[in-house]
Amino acid sequence: MMNYEIFKEVVAEKFMDYLPAQYQGMKIDVHAVEKVNVTMDAINLLGDGAGISPTIYINDMYDHYKTTEDLQEVLQSAAERMERAMKEAPEIIPSLDMQEAKDNIVFQLINTEQNRDMLLDTQNRKFQDLSVIYRWVVKSDMDGIQSTVVRNALAEKLGFTEEQMFKLAVENTRRMFPPTVKSMNDVIRDMFMKDGMPAEIADMMIGEMPPEQTMWVISNDRGINGAISMLYEDQLHKLAEQLETDLYIMPSSVHEGATRFAA
């Protein structure tokens, strides 16, 4: 089995062979992309009139390869995903319209230490030992959410300063992703029921935890980038008043934070 570096070289050399004829005039661009907490190797296609190319990650392809050990299948599968994404791209990638973007700039809260390279390329501000960055929600419907990090080049094209994006995101994030505070019991119950378990069985499985031992989960109604809800102090203040105690906040992921009673 090839190691990752050799696999990446093979992908760069062979990937275009698996795309249909209409893409053969384009070139493959392999480059590093700073994602939240990790650096990924990405594939994009370059060519005249190509617009914005969707992204395929070589890291994901390598995970597929480790499972199947079938290079041809991995390349074919990735090429098919790229072709589908290229056909759909005009529908999901908007023009760089400042007015259109204004209503769709939202917050994301990330780990500062693990994302130093990303923070160099994004407008941001500190929040305790975390950092607030900005995302442009391109599409949001029942099927999911498509968004992109507003990196410096995109912010410049849109004409947004960090201060402008912060003011927009304060309103947009709460409107598009209303904050939620649920007990861990309720979160687990929802997970069981989403998997088809009847409510009465879920209640029997969980039982009731005494209030003084309960952990609470702070997120939003979509469960995506919900940790940013910690910025909306009114939700935490309401919970602290309800429990009549101070809180410890423990950011558990970019999607949620957990809080427990202060000792």
Buried (B, 14 or more C-beta within 10 A) or exposed (E): EBEEEEBBEBBBEBBBEBBEEEBEEBEBEBEEBBBBEEEBBBBBBEEEEBEEBBBBBBBBBBEBBEEEEEBEEBBEBBBEBBBEBBEEBEEEBBEEEEEEBBEBBBBBBBBBEEBEEBBEEBBBEEBEEBBBBBBBBBBBEEEEBBBEBBBEEBBEEBEBEBEBBBEBBBEBBBEBBEBBBBBBBBBBBEEBBEEEBEEEEBBEEBEEEEEEEBBBBBBBEBBBBBBBBBBBEEBBEEBBEEBEEEBEBEBEBBBBBBBBBEE
